[in-house]
Amino acid sequence: MYLADSRSTKAATTKAASTGAGTGDADSAASRSTDPAAVPGIRPGRRAAAVPGTVLALGAVSLITDVSSEMVSAVLPLYVVAGLGLSPLGFGLLDGINNGVGALVRLVGGHAADAGRGRHKAVAAIGYGLSAACKPLLLLAHTLPLIGAVLAVDRTGKGLRTAPRDALISLSTAPEHRGRAFGVHRAMDTTGALLGPLVAFALLRLATDGYDAVFAVSACVAALGVLVLLLFVPGRAATAEPADGPRPALRDSLALLRLPALRRLTLAAVLLGLTTVSDSFLYLLLQRRLDLPAHLFPLLPLGTAAAFLLLAVPFGAAADRIGRRRLFLLGHLVLLAGYGLLLAPLHAWWTAPPVLLLHGSFYAATDGVLAAAASATVPAEQQGAGLALVGTGQALARFGCSLAFGAGWTLWGGRTVLAIAAAALAVAAGLAFLLVRTAETSRTAETPETSRTAETPETSRTAETPSTADSTGTTEEHPA
């Protein structure tokens, strides 16, 4: 349904780049009317697929892997809090490890893939394999330090694979379709997130030792995901071409933050991540507020996953039209509405579905959309590092939020600390809007003559370098 006709056609060329800057309608007129010949690796006269086969193969890998990981994630909060008797602060530490450790190695994974000149699949395979290898160790971990160590290894694998995988998606897709491509991938990924809790729920109901059964089946499913990656994902992105010149050093990857568009996007993601409450805490709040039985707890993530699954593709396509950064900010306002509903003085069971619907809508409007927005701000040869910088900043911010929320819950209670987080999110959303607005204003102020300098002989070298459309309807030129 989402695959474009890839038969040879005579594509019409356009010159909308200079007239599309600063309009704010979508990524840019240049991005919407990209000539296939301008996309690296796509032969002239051949139409780019809106969602290439590489994206679908990676989506299948993510689907299978998420069945494995969400089986564990669905039961882990209850396992450590109710089963092992850990405090919310102790669980906050574990949940922080989930985000923090992966964030610390995400940049390493992105840089390694870029430096390897097309080794995105190899680096991603190492990450998937590492996560699969540590799953059986959960059968032996019954204390906080051991569980924390296993989660650290698992998140290390996730951190290594995320940026190379997203770089493969970006490099395989024409710029004007990246929002849709990431939406399709995230929809397939979320299908796994939807199936994982169902499998965990069934195992808890049917197996004598439910938790061990969940961990054992999770390990087998994770191994299947690695096998699918090795067999069906191409080794090189279809649009990726070997770059000339020396390989980028790690400092070159960090220097990408000098790009104004990437820097502002990273700052916005960090500000909002500092006030984004962990999924697990949200589900624990719902479970305690509604007094749900323990065996029903794994079903709570299903509401989030179902909304994410249904909305990921349409929201991704909408982001290509109205602007990716704009939709990213709107998604956090949706999350704020979910916090408000959870804080309302209502204790009926029917409050859970709308909260979970808003939670899933938040992810549909932000997860793949952020990756698509980041991919439009960095050169093709540094896609892995650029995506990793934004993801690392966001993940470290959420790590801090998990620790702070767990400590606040222990001291003041879950409802009070959620109210504080909601107020902080409102402030952070306002600051993030100013960051994006500043970027729009500064580029809109450019004169038409400035936007057409690429056509002059003096800037012919700049004209040969594809400019990248950002998600607010403007273009950001790659530095020489």
C-alpha positions in Angstrom: 0.0 0.0 0.0 2.8 2.4 0.8 5.3 1.3 -1.8 5.6 3.7 -4.7 5.8 2.4 -8.2 9.5 2.0 -8.9 9.3 1.4 -12.6 11.4 3.6 -14.8 9.7 7.0 -15.5 10.8 10.3 -16.8 10.8 12.5 -13.7 10.2 16.2 -14.1 12.8 18.5 -12.6 11.9 21.7 -10.6 13.5 24.7 -9.2 11.3 25.3 -6.1 14.1 25.3 -3.6 14.5 29.1 -3.7 10.8 29.9 -3.4 9.9 27.4 -0.7 12.2 28.7 2.0 10.5 30.1 5.0 7.0 29.3 4.1 6.3 26.9 6.9 3.9 24.8 4.9 6.0 21.7 5.1 9.6 20.7 5.0 10.1 22.9 1.9 9.0 23.2 -1.6 12.3 21.8 -2.7 11.8 18.8 -0.5 8.2 18.2 -1.8 9.3 18.3 -5.4 12.7 16.6 -5.1 14.1 15.4 -8.4 15.0 11.7 -8.1 18.3 12.5 -9.6 19.1 14.7 -6.6 18.7 11.9 -4.2 22.0 10.0 -3.7 21.9 6.5 -5.2 18.7 6.9 -7.2 19.2 6.7 -10.9 17.8 9.5 -13.1 14.4 8.6 -14.5 13.6 6.2 -11.7 11.0 7.2 -9.1 12.0 6.8 -5.4 9.8 4.5 -3.4 7.9 6.3 -0.7 8.6 3.5 1.7 11.5 1.4 0.4 12.0 -2.3 1.1 14.8 -1.6 3.5 12.4 0.3 5.7 9.9 -2.6 5.6 12.6 -5.2 6.4 13.8 -3.1 9.3 10.2 -2.7 10.5 9.9 -6.5 10.6 13.1 -6.7 12.7 11.8 -4.1 15.1 8.4 -5.8 15.3 9.9 -9.1 16.3 12.4 -7.4 18.7 9.7 -5.3 20.3 7.6 -8.4 21.0 10.6 -9.6 23.0 11.4 -6.4 24.8 7.9 -5.4 25.6 7.2 -8.8 27.1 9.8 -7.9 29.7 8.8 -4.2 30.0 5.2 -5.1 30.6 5.9 -7.2 33.7 9.1 -5.6 35.0 7.5 -2.8 37.0 5.2 -5.2 38.8 8.0 -7.8 39.1 10.4 -5.4 40.9 7.9 -3.4 42.9 5.4 -6.1 44.0 7.5 -9.2 43.5 10.9 -8.1 44.8 9.5 -5.4 47.1 11.6 -2.5 45.7 10.6 1.1 46.4 9.5 3.4 43.6 12.9 5.1 44.0 14.6 1.7 43.4 12.5 1.2 40.3 13.3 4.8 39.2 16.9 3.8 39.3 16.2 0.7 37.1 14.1 2.7 34.7 16.8 5.3 34.5 19.3 2.7 33.5 16.9 1.7 30.7 17.3 5.2 29.3 20.7 6.5 30.6 23.0 3.6 29.6 21.6 3.4 26.1 22.0 7.1 25.7 25.7 6.9 26.6 26.5 4.5 23.8 24.0 5.8 21.2 26.5 8.3 19.9 29.2 5.6 19.7 26.9 3.5 17.6 26.0 6.3 15.2 29.6 7.4 14.8 30.8 3.8 14.3 28.3 3.3 11.5 29.3 6.6 9.8 33.0 5.9 10.1 32.5 2.4 8.7 31.2 3.8 5.4 28.0 1.9 5.0 28.4 -0.5 8.0 25.1 0.6 9.5 23.7 -2.9 9.3 26.8 -4.4 11.0 26.7 -2.0 13.9 22.9 -2.5 14.3 23.4 -6.3 14.2 25.8 -6.1 17.1 23.3 -4.1 19.1 20.4 -6.4 18.4 22.6 -9.4 19.2 23.8 -8.0 22.5 20.2 -7.4 23.7 19.2 -10.9 22.6 22.2 -12.5 24.4 21.4 -10.9 27.8 17.7 -11.8 27.9 18.2 -15.3 29.3 20.2 -13.8 32.2 16.9 -12.4 33.6 16.1 -15.9 34.7 19.1 -15.7 37.2 18.7 -12.1 38.3 16.7 -11.7 41.5 18.3 -8.7 43.1 18.5 -5.0 42.2 22.2 -5.0 41.2 21.8 -8.1 39.0 18.7 -6.8 37.3 20.4 -3.5 36.8 23.4 -5.1 35.2 21.2 -7.1 32.8 19.2 -4.0 31.9 22.5 -2.1 31.3 23.6 -4.7 28.8 20.3 -4.7 27.1 20.1 -0.9 26.8 23.7 -0.9 25.6 22.6 -3.0 22.7 19.6 -0.7 22.1 21.8 2.3 22.2 24.2 0.8 19.6 21.5 -0.2 17.1 19.1 2.8 17.2 21.1 5.4 15.3 22.4 3.0 12.6 18.9 1.7 12.1 17.4 5.1 11.8 20.2 6.2 9.5 19.4 3.3 7.2 15.8 4.4 7.1 16.8 8.0 6.3 19.4 7.1 3.7 17.0 4.7 1.9 14.2 7.2 1.7 13.7 10.4 -0.4 13.7 13.5 1.9 10.1 14.4 1.2 8.9 11.0 2.3 11.0 10.5 5.5 8.2 11.4 7.8 6.0 8.7 6.3 8.8 6.2 6.2 9.6 6.6 9.9 5.9 6.5 10.6 5.6 3.1 8.8 8.6 1.8 10.6 7.3 3.0 14.0 3.9 1.4 13.2 5.5 -1.9 12.6 7.7 -1.5 15.7 4.5 -0.7 17.7 2.8 -3.8 16.4 5.4 -5.7 18.3 4.8 -3.5 21.3 1.2 -4.4 21.1 1.8 -8.1 20.8 4.5 -8.3 23.5 2.2 -7.5 26.5 -0.5 -9.8 25.2 2.0 -12.7 25.2 3.3 -11.7 28.6 -0.3 -11.6 29.9 -1.1 -15.1 28.5 2.1 -16.5 30.0 1.4 -15.0 33.4 -2.1 -16.6 33.3 -1.1 -20.0 32.0 2.4 -20.8 33.3 3.2 -22.0 36.8 6.2 -19.7 37.1 4.9 -16.9 35.0 7.8 -14.4 35.2 10.4 -17.0 34.3 8.3 -18.1 31.4 8.1 -14.5 30.1 11.9 -14.1 30.3 12.6 -17.4 28.5 10.2 -16.8 25.6 11.5 -13.3 25.3 15.0 -14.6 24.8 13.9 -16.9 22.0 11.9 -14.2 20.2 14.9 -11.8 20.4 17.1 -14.3 18.7 14.6 -14.6 15.9 14.8 -10.9 15.3 18.6 -11.0 14.9 18.2 -13.8 12.4 15.7 -11.8 10.3 18.0 -8.8 10.3 21.0 -10.8 9.0 18.9 -12.5 6.3 16.6 -9.8 4.9 18.0 -6.3 5.6 20.4 -5.1 2.8 23.9 -4.4 3.9 23.9 -0.9 2.5 21.1 1.7 2.2 19.8 1.9 -1.4 20.5 5.6 -1.6 23.8 5.6 0.2 27.0 6.0 -1.8 30.6 5.8 -0.5 31.8 9.2 0.5 35.2 10.5 -0.6 37.8 11.9 1.8 38.9 10.9 5.3 36.5 9.2 7.6 34.9 11.4 10.2 36.5 11.5 13.6 34.4 11.5 16.8 35.0 15.2 17.3 33.6 15.8 13.9 30.4 14.1 15.0 30.2 16.2 18.1 30.9 19.3 16.0 27.6 18.7 14.3 26.0 20.7 17.2 27.5 23.8 15.5 24.7 23.5 12.9 22.0 25.9 14.2 19.1 23.7 13.1 20.4 20.6 14.8 21.4 22.4 17.9 18.0 24.0 18.4 16.3 20.7 17.8 18.5 18.9 20.3 17.9 21.6 23.0 14.2 21.4 22.4 14.3 17.6 22.7 16.3 17.8 26.0 14.0 20.4 27.6 10.9 18.3 26.8 12.7 15.0 27.8 13.4 16.4 31.2 9.7 16.6 31.9 8.5 13.4 30.2 7.4 10.9 32.8 8.5 7.3 32.1 5.9 4.9 30.6 6.3 2.5 33.5 5.6 5.2 36.1 2.5 6.2 34.2 1.2 2.7 34.1 2.0 2.2 37.9 0.0 5.4 38.6 -3.0 4.1 36.6 -2.8 0.6 38.2 -2.8 2.1 41.7 -5.4 4.7 41.0 -7.8 2.2 39.5 -6.8 -0.6 41.9 -6.3 -3.1 39.0 -5.3 -6.7 39.8 -1.7 -7.6 39.2 -2.4 -10.0 36.3 -4.1 -7.1 34.4 -1.2 -4.8 34.7 0.5 -6.0 31.4 -2.6 -5.0 29.5 -2.1 -1.2 30.2 0.7 -0.7 27.6 -1.7 -2.1 25.0 -3.8 1.1 25.0 -0.7 3.2 24.3 0.6 0.7 21.6 -2.8 0.6 19.9 -3.1 4.4 19.6 0.6 4.6 18.4 0.0 1.9 15.8 -3.1 3.5 14.4 -1.7 7.1 14.3 2.0 6.6 13.5 1.6 6.5 9.7 -0.9 9.4 9.3 1.0 11.5 11.8 4.2 10.8 9.9 2.6 11.8 6.6 1.2 14.9 8.3 4.6 15.9 9.6 5.9 15.9 5.9 3.2 18.4 5.1 2.8 20.7 8.1 6.4 20.6 9.5 8.1 18.0 11.7 9.2 20.2 14.5 5.7 21.7 14.8 4.1 18.3 15.1 6.8 17.3 17.6 5.8 20.2 19.9 2.1 19.5 19.5 2.7 16.0 20.6 4.0 17.1 23.9 0.9 19.3 24.4 -1.1 16.1 23.9 0.9 14.4 26.6 0.2 17.3 28.9 -3.5 16.8 28.4 -3.0 13.1 29.4 -1.3 14.2 32.6 -4.2 16.6 33.3 -6.7 13.8 32.9 -4.7 11.5 35.2 -4.6 14.3 37.8 -8.4 14.9 37.6 -10.4 13.8 40.7 -11.9 10.8 38.9 -11.4 7.2 39.8 -13.6 5.4 37.4 -12.3 2.7 35.1 -13.2 4.7 32.0 -10.5 7.3 32.7 -7.8 4.8 31.7 -8.7 4.5 27.9 -8.5 8.3 27.2 -5.2 8.6 29.1 -3.7 5.7 27.1 -5.1 7.1 23.9 -3.4 10.5 24.6 -0.2 8.7 25.6 -0.1 6.7 22.3 -0.9 9.9 20.3 2.1 11.6 22.0 4.4 8.9 20.7 2.9 8.9 17.2 3.5 12.6 17.0 7.1 12.6 18.4 9.0 9.4 18.1 9.6 8.9 14.4 8.8 12.6 13.7 11.9 13.6 15.8 14.1 11.3 13.8 12.8 12.5 10.5 13.4 16.2 11.6 16.9 15.4 12.8 17.8 13.6 9.5 17.0 16.8 7.6 19.6 18.9 9.4 22.8 16.9 8.8 24.8 15.7 5.8 24.1 12.2 4.4 27.6 10.9 5.4 26.9 11.8 9.1 23.3 10.7 9.4 24.1 8.2 12.2 26.0 10.7 14.3 23.4 13.4 13.8 20.5 11.2 14.8 22.5 9.9 17.7 23.2 13.4 19.1 19.5 14.2 19.2 18.5 10.8 20.6 21.3 10.9 23.2 20.3 14.3 24.5 16.6 13.2 24.8 17.5 9.9 26.4 19.8 11.4 29.0 17.1 14.0 29.8 14.6 11.2 30.3 17.1 9.3 32.5 17.2 12.4 34.8 13.5 12.6 34.8 13.1 8.9 35.8 15.5 9.4 38.8 13.8 12.6 39.9 10.3 11.2 39.5 11.2 8.1 41.5 12.7 10.2 44.3 9.7 12.5 44.3 7.2 9.6 44.4 9.0 8.2 47.5 9.0 11.6 49.2 5.7 13.1 48.3 3.6 10.5 46.5 2.9 9.8 42.9 0.0 12.3 42.4 2.0 15.2 43.8 5.1 14.6 41.7 3.0 14.1 38.6 1.5 17.6 39.1 5.0 19.0 39.4 6.0 17.2 36.2 2.9 18.5 34.3 3.7 22.1 35.3 7.3 21.7 34.3 6.2 20.2 30.9 4.1 23.3 30.2 7.1 25.5 30.8 9.4 23.3 28.8 6.9 23.3 25.9 6.9 27.1 25.9 10.7 27.3 25.8 10.9 24.7 23.1 8.4 26.7 21.0 10.6 29.8 21.3 13.6 27.8 20.1 11.8 26.6 17.0 10.2 30.0 16.5 13.6 31.7 16.6 14.9 29.3 13.9 11.9 30.1 11.7 12.2 33.8 12.1 16.0 33.9 11.4 15.6 32.0 8.2 12.4 33.8 7.0 14.3 37.0 7.2 16.6 35.9 4.4 16.1 37.8 1.1 15.2 36.1 -2.1 18.6 37.0 -3.4 20.3 35.1 -0.6 18.2 32.0 -1.2 19.3 32.0 -4.8 23.0 32.4 -4.3 23.5 28.7 -5.0 22.7 29.5 -8.7 25.5 32.0 -9.1 28.9 30.9 -10.5 30.7 32.0 -7.4 28.7 29.5 -5.3 28.5 26.7 -7.9 30.2 24.4 -5.4 27.4 25.1 -2.9 24.9 24.4 -5.5 26.3 20.9 -6.1 25.8 20.0 -2.4 22.2 19.0 -1.7 20.6 21.3 0.8 18.5 19.6 3.5 15.0 20.8 4.3 14.2 21.1 7.9 10.8 20.4 9.3 9.6 24.0 9.6 9.6 24.6 5.9 13.1 26.0 5.4 16.4 24.7 4.1 19.6 24.2 6.0 22.8 24.0 3.9 25.5 21.6 4.9 28.7 23.2 6.0 31.7 22.8 3.6 
